Amino acid sequence: MKLSEQERNERTAEARRLIHWSKEEFDSDQKLLRGQPPLVKAQTSETVVPLTREFGGLAMENDFVKILQRRRSNRVFTGERMTADQLSFLLWATQGVKGIRGNHYATLRTVPSAGARHPFETYLYVKSVEGLKPGYYHYLPMEHSLELLREEDPEKKDSAQRITDSVRGQKWALRANVIFYYSIVPYRGEWRYAFNAHRVMMMDAGHVTENLYLACTALGLGTCAIGAVDEEVGNGLFGLDGTEEYIFYAAPVGTVSDANEEQEQAFYAFLKEK
């Protein structure tokens, strides 16, 4: 049902309140000495693919100024295969664990997170990556490995439609080599910050995807973060409950070429029309 203008304005005002840090005094579950939630989601599959942490052999741009200058959104992919080592680097650059703080109090990762809570999990739809079967995966950051949740059924005709539906009809995502799906586990942040957690968790999401952009640029790959995600469809793809964990962000990643610049610019044709 379409919202009325009044309802829309009420929802907008409610969303704006989320951005403000509440000054109300409260005791968080951490302060009340309630048990800390797990730092990461436990492995559920018996099929695990180890990933490399040796990135010296990757062809990579090391001039940080050039990486910043070239960073952009890409929606046109060439279809050439990515390597498993490239994917390994992207996963490590966005959620890789560098160390443990205290007695498993927090993980130190390649991206910042408020209170070192790191409330996200990374899931992948792999279409074309050397060494990996097409299918649905979950990243295990502690071990730096992937668990295969299920292989893609080549006989299933609705796979492409479900992926398209998960990003609300953006069909260009189907040409990516892999689609990163990020879930949020709210209680990881709420345990420490209660109702202020959601404000900082959204900031943290930006840290993760910006690292993905920079890592892709360094490797000569392309990505485009998608906030318009159908979480119900995304949850279905990876078997999430939709309450304690749910998909809220996505980012297709693929091989790119300067030869496709005209097609890239076609996405902005509406600007010229105006």
C-alpha positions as CSV (number, residue, x, y, z in Angstrom):
1,M,0.0,0.0,0.0
2,K,1.3,3.4,-1.0
3,L,2.0,5.8,1.9
4,S,0.2,9.1,2.0
5,E,2.3,12.3,2.1
6,Q,1.6,12.7,5.8
7,E,2.7,9.1,6.5
8,R,5.8,9.6,4.3
9,N,6.7,12.7,6.3
10,E,6.2,10.9,9.6
11,R,8.4,8.0,8.5
12,T,11.1,10.6,7.4
13,A,11.0,12.3,10.8
14,E,11.3,8.9,12.5
15,A,14.3,8.0,10.3
16,R,16.0,11.3,11.0
17,R,15.8,10.6,14.8
18,L,17.9,7.5,14.1
19,I,20.8,9.7,13.1
20,H,20.9,11.5,16.5
21,W,22.9,10.0,19.4
22,S,20.5,9.7,22.3
23,K,21.5,11.5,25.5
24,E,19.2,9.4,27.7
25,E,21.0,7.5,30.4
26,F,20.8,3.7,30.3
27,D,22.6,0.6,31.2
28,S,23.6,-1.5,28.2
29,D,23.7,-5.3,28.4
30,Q,27.5,-5.1,28.4
31,K,27.3,-2.9,31.5
32,L,24.8,-5.2,33.1
33,L,27.4,-8.0,32.6
34,R,25.1,-10.0,30.3
35,G,26.8,-12.5,28.1
36,Q,28.6,-11.1,25.1
37,P,27.2,-12.3,21.7
38,P,29.6,-14.4,19.5
39,L,32.1,-12.3,17.6
40,V,31.3,-14.1,14.3
41,K,28.7,-16.5,13.1
42,A,29.6,-20.2,13.5
43,Q,30.3,-22.4,10.6
44,T,27.3,-24.5,9.5
45,S,28.6,-26.3,6.4
46,E,31.0,-29.2,6.1
47,T,32.4,-27.9,2.8
48,V,35.0,-25.3,3.5
49,V,37.3,-23.6,1.0
50,P,40.5,-22.2,2.5
51,L,41.7,-18.8,1.1
52,T,45.2,-17.4,0.7
53,R,46.6,-14.6,2.8
54,E,49.6,-14.3,0.5
55,F,48.8,-11.4,-1.8
56,G,52.3,-10.6,-3.1
57,G,51.6,-12.3,-6.4
58,L,48.5,-10.3,-7.3
59,A,48.8,-7.7,-10.0
60,M,47.8,-4.7,-8.0
61,E,48.1,-0.9,-8.2
62,N,50.1,0.3,-5.1
63,D,49.9,4.1,-5.7
64,F,47.2,5.1,-3.2
65,V,46.6,8.5,-4.8
66,K,45.9,6.8,-8.2
67,I,43.5,4.3,-6.4
68,L,41.6,7.2,-4.9
69,Q,41.5,9.0,-8.2
70,R,40.2,6.0,-10.1
71,R,37.7,4.8,-7.5
72,R,34.2,4.8,-9.0
73,S,31.0,2.7,-9.4
74,N,30.9,0.2,-12.2
75,R,27.8,-1.5,-13.5
76,V,29.2,-3.0,-16.7
77,F,31.3,-6.1,-16.4
78,T,33.2,-8.0,-19.1
79,G,32.4,-11.6,-18.1
80,E,36.1,-12.6,-17.8
81,R,36.8,-14.8,-14.9
82,M,38.1,-13.5,-11.5
83,T,40.6,-15.6,-9.6
84,A,40.1,-17.1,-6.2
85,D,43.1,-15.1,-5.0
86,Q,41.5,-11.8,-6.1
87,L,38.3,-12.7,-4.2
88,S,40.4,-13.7,-1.2
89,F,42.0,-10.2,-1.1
90,L,38.6,-8.5,-1.4
91,L,37.2,-10.5,1.6
92,W,40.3,-9.9,3.7
93,A,40.3,-6.1,2.8
94,T,36.7,-5.7,3.9
95,Q,36.3,-8.0,6.9
96,G,39.7,-9.7,7.5
97,V,40.7,-10.4,11.1
98,K,44.1,-9.1,12.0
99,G,44.0,-10.0,15.7
100,I,41.9,-10.6,18.8
101,R,41.6,-8.1,21.6
102,G,41.4,-9.4,25.2
103,N,39.9,-12.8,25.9
104,H,37.9,-12.9,22.7
105,Y,36.4,-9.5,23.6
106,A,36.7,-8.1,20.1
107,T,38.3,-8.7,16.7
108,L,40.7,-6.2,15.2
109,R,39.9,-6.0,11.4
110,T,40.9,-4.2,8.3
111,V,38.0,-1.8,8.7
112,P,37.0,0.3,11.8
113,S,33.8,-0.5,13.7
114,A,32.3,1.3,16.7
115,G,33.4,-0.5,19.9
116,A,35.0,-3.1,17.6
117,R,31.7,-4.8,17.4
118,H,31.8,-5.6,13.7
119,P,28.1,-6.5,13.4
120,F,28.2,-7.8,9.8
121,E,28.5,-11.1,8.1
122,T,29.5,-11.5,4.4
123,Y,27.7,-13.8,2.1
124,L,28.5,-14.4,-1.6
125,Y,26.7,-15.4,-4.7
126,V,29.5,-16.8,-6.8
127,K,28.9,-16.9,-10.6
128,S,32.3,-17.0,-12.2
129,V,35.4,-17.3,-10.0
130,E,38.3,-19.7,-10.8
131,G,38.5,-22.5,-8.4
132,L,35.0,-22.0,-6.9
133,K,31.8,-23.8,-7.8
134,P,28.9,-21.5,-8.7
135,G,26.7,-21.2,-5.6
136,Y,26.1,-19.5,-2.3
137,Y,28.8,-19.0,0.3
138,H,29.5,-17.5,3.7
139,Y,32.8,-16.0,4.7
140,L,34.5,-17.3,7.9
141,P,36.7,-14.3,8.9
142,M,38.5,-16.0,11.8
143,E,39.8,-18.8,9.5
144,H,39.8,-16.7,6.4
145,S,37.9,-19.3,4.4
146,L,34.6,-19.8,2.7
147,E,31.9,-22.3,3.5
148,L,29.7,-23.5,0.7
149,L,26.1,-23.2,1.8
150,R,24.8,-24.7,-1.4
151,E,25.8,-25.1,-5.1
152,E,23.8,-23.4,-7.7
153,D,21.5,-25.8,-9.5
154,P,22.0,-25.5,-13.2
155,E,18.6,-26.9,-13.9
156,K,16.8,-24.3,-11.8
157,K,15.4,-21.6,-14.0
158,D,14.5,-19.1,-11.3
159,S,18.1,-18.5,-10.0
160,A,18.7,-15.4,-12.1
161,Q,15.2,-14.0,-11.3
162,R,15.8,-14.4,-7.5
163,I,19.1,-12.6,-7.7
164,T,17.5,-9.8,-9.7
165,D,14.7,-9.6,-7.2
166,S,17.2,-9.4,-4.4
167,V,18.6,-6.2,-5.8
168,R,15.1,-4.9,-6.8
169,G,15.3,-5.5,-10.5
170,Q,18.8,-4.2,-11.2
171,K,19.5,-6.8,-13.9
172,W,23.1,-5.5,-14.6
173,A,24.1,-7.2,-11.4
174,L,23.7,-10.6,-13.1
175,R,26.8,-9.9,-15.2
176,A,29.0,-9.6,-12.1
177,N,31.4,-12.4,-11.3
178,V,30.3,-12.4,-7.6
179,I,27.8,-10.5,-5.6
180,F,28.7,-9.6,-2.0
181,Y,25.7,-9.6,0.3
182,Y,26.1,-8.1,3.8
183,S,23.9,-9.1,6.7
184,I,23.6,-7.3,9.9
185,V,23.5,-9.0,13.3
186,P,22.0,-6.2,15.4
187,Y,22.6,-7.6,18.9
188,R,26.4,-7.4,18.4
189,G,26.1,-3.7,18.5
190,E,23.1,-3.4,20.8
191,W,24.9,-5.4,23.5
192,R,27.2,-2.4,23.9
193,Y,25.2,0.6,22.6
194,A,21.5,-0.5,23.0
195,F,19.3,1.8,20.9
196,N,22.3,4.0,19.8
197,A,23.8,1.0,18.1
198,H,21.9,1.3,14.8
199,R,23.3,4.8,14.1
200,V,26.9,3.7,14.3
201,M,26.3,0.3,12.6
202,M,25.2,2.2,9.5
203,M,28.4,4.2,9.6
204,D,30.3,1.0,9.9
205,A,28.6,-0.3,6.7
206,G,30.2,2.5,4.8
207,H,33.6,1.6,6.1
208,V,33.2,-1.9,4.8
209,T,32.0,-1.0,1.3
210,E,34.5,1.8,0.8
211,N,37.3,-0.7,1.5
212,L,35.7,-3.0,-1.1
213,Y,35.7,-0.1,-3.7
214,L,39.4,0.6,-3.0
215,A,40.4,-3.0,-3.1
216,C,38.6,-3.5,-6.3
217,T,40.2,-0.5,-7.8
218,A,43.6,-1.7,-6.8
219,L,43.0,-5.0,-8.6
220,G,41.5,-3.4,-11.7
221,L,38.0,-4.8,-10.9
222,G,34.8,-2.9,-10.5
223,T,31.9,-2.8,-8.0
224,C,28.8,-0.8,-7.2
225,A,27.3,-0.8,-3.7
226,I,23.5,-1.3,-3.7
227,G,21.4,-0.1,-0.8
228,A,18.1,-0.9,-2.6
229,V,18.0,-4.5,-1.5
230,D,14.9,-6.7,-1.0
231,E,15.9,-8.1,2.4
232,E,13.2,-10.8,2.3
233,V,14.5,-12.2,-0.9
234,G,18.1,-11.9,0.3
235,N,17.3,-13.6,3.5
236,G,15.8,-16.5,1.5
237,L,18.9,-16.9,-0.6
238,F,21.1,-17.5,2.5
239,G,18.6,-18.9,5.0
240,L,18.5,-16.0,7.5
241,D,15.8,-15.5,10.0
242,G,15.1,-11.9,9.2
243,T,15.1,-10.7,12.8
244,E,18.4,-11.6,14.5
245,E,20.2,-11.5,11.2
246,Y,19.1,-10.1,7.8
247,I,20.6,-8.9,4.5
248,F,20.7,-5.2,4.1
249,Y,23.4,-4.3,1.6
250,A,24.8,-5.8,-1.6
251,A,27.7,-5.1,-4.0
252,P,28.2,-6.9,-7.3
253,V,31.9,-7.2,-8.3
254,G,33.3,-8.1,-11.7
255,T,36.0,-7.6,-14.3
256,V,35.8,-4.3,-16.1
257,S,37.3,-2.6,-19.2
258,D,37.8,1.0,-20.3
259,A,36.3,-0.1,-23.6
260,N,32.9,-0.2,-21.9
261,E,32.9,3.4,-20.8
262,E,30.1,4.3,-23.2
263,Q,27.9,1.7,-21.7
264,E,28.8,2.9,-18.2
265,Q,27.8,6.5,-19.1
266,A,24.5,5.2,-20.5
267,F,23.4,4.7,-16.8
268,Y,23.6,8.5,-16.4
269,A,21.7,9.4,-19.6
270,F,18.8,10.8,-17.5
271,L,21.2,13.6,-16.4
272,K,21.6,14.7,-20.1
273,E,17.9,14.5,-20.7
274,K,17.3,17.1,-18.0
